[in-house]
Structures are given as C-alpha cells and as structure tokens.
Amino acid sequence: MALSFDIETQSIFAEISDEQNRMRYACALTVCPDLSCGCKVIQLDLSHVDTGDNETKPPSRYVKMDLFDKSLEPMKKDDPQLDELRFAKKFLACLNDEDFALLSRKHFEIKNRLTEEAEPDAIDAYFDFRSIERGVLSAYNNVLPYADWLFATLSGKKYRIIDYYCLRPQCICTDTNLSVVDFDESGGTGKELCCIGVDYEKKSWKMVEEGSLALDPDALRSTLENEIPDLYDTLHKRHVRLKSIYTFGKEKHFSTNQSPILPKVGRNDPCPCGSGKKFKKCCSEK
C-alpha cells in the first residue's frame, strides 16, 4: 500500500521508491468542482516531506487520475515534461486496491461536504426542462450524485432509497416517490424493486409500482421512520432544495419563448408542417 492516512491531521501521505531512495510526499486532494457531475476525477498535489535521507529536495509533483477506471487523466500542461509523465505513471503503478479505496472514500467525503454546504444558486445542474415542465419527476441524487443518500434496512438487508420530486415552480404538491433499489457497496445503482408514494405533508403512504420485492408500504414506512427520525422534514427540505436548484437553472438556461430551430426547406419541398402541400404554398410566409 503506497498511501497512508493520518487520522490526527486528516492528511494523506504517499511513499514512492526510486532507484536510490524512498520518497515521502504529503498529498493534497482536489476534486471536480461541478457538484452535479458524477465523475471521479481527482488531482493529487504532492509535496516532498523531508526525512533527512535525501541530499537534494525533490520537486513537487502532481498526478491527475480517474478513480472509476484507475487511469491517468491528461496533464494540465499542453506539453508536460517527460519526467512528470514518468512520475505520474510510476505513482499510478504503485497504487493497489486499498489505495484506490482510500482515495475514493476521501473523494466522496469532499464532494459530499461541498454539495451539502452549497447554496442552490451556486449549483448549475443539468435538467431536461421540457420533460420536467410536462411533469416528469427528478431524482435527488441523480441531480446531486454526491449528496447524502437515503437507506433502509429490510429483513437484514440494506437498500438504497431514491427520492423523486416534481420540480415545476408553479406546482405546490408535497409528494415524493421513493424507489427501493438493490445495490452493492461498490456504488452500483442496482435494480429498482418497487416504488412507494409519500405525501410528506400529510404523512400518507401508498404503493405506486409493485416490483420483485414483495413489500408492504407500512413496513418501509416503519423502517424509514425509525432509521431517519426526521424523515418527513428531510423529504421536505430535499424537495425545496432541488426545486430551488431547478428554478435557478430554468431562469438561466431555458426560455418558453425560444423559437424552434427548423430544418432548411426548399420552396418546392413538402411543407414540414405535414399538410402535404409544397412549402411555398403553405408555411413559407410564416
């Protein structure tokens, strides 16, 4: 294991061997700043820790990698030095599964903290505005992949709960759909087993869609109320926050007055409106 974590200082250290010496580095980890991005790209800035064994101080280094496929990302310089590339490749080759697990854990902790602390107007998330305005629901953790997740333990097995909301600004509903999902600890999304509707204002529950998990809504209700004591307040806050993020995004990126972009049509071509007439005798003046 090339990496170690100091609990007292909350710091990551790396020990890398070269032909003559074993170098120790303090590692500063930075993550993708886009809070709606689900990537696992990180950058480690490495500064040499003087152990008294080296006559000259090695230069500071950095390594950029994707934790999903355990590969190097392009260097930030257009033309990085050969020794920088060699160091990055050597560093990656020294990491084992435990090292990647440590980096993944710290990556999630950083993204989770940034996500939970961010104001709604500071999160520029992607939305399919037209679908949402038609009433399609949005999942909280699909918009904010590193926000807090909801879980429930049923019959000794842990399940992930995905909460969906209506985000239309004019809608005043207090409903959420809770999808019970089977998952593994590696972070896979898993299979939806059933979906239950909850009105967090009235605290009423109903089955929306039955699946492979034979689940009584009252059983899930009892579990979630016990495991999340402030369940209804949590659902309310997550709905309000997601709706605020959507509202800011809609004001910034979407206009209902946008004119549709039509394909170029020749005057003698069939009119794209579907009338069957030639374009010049139908909608050309429009």
Buried (B, 14 or more C-beta within 10 A) or exposed (E): EBBBEEEEEEEBBBBBEEEEEEBBBBBEBBBBEEBBBBBBBBBBBBBBEEEEEBEEEBEEBBBBBEBEEBEBBEBEEEEBEEEBEEBBEEBBEBBEEEBBEBBBEBBBBBBBEBBEEBEBEEBEBEBEBEEBBEEEBBBBBBBBBBBEBBBBEBEEEEBBBBBBBBBBEEEEEBBBBBBBBBBEEEBEEBEBBBBBBBBBEEEEBEBBEEBEBEBEBEEBBEBBEEEBEEBBEBBBEBBEBBBBBBBBBBEEEBEEEEEEEEEEBEEEEBBEEEEEEBBBEBBEEE
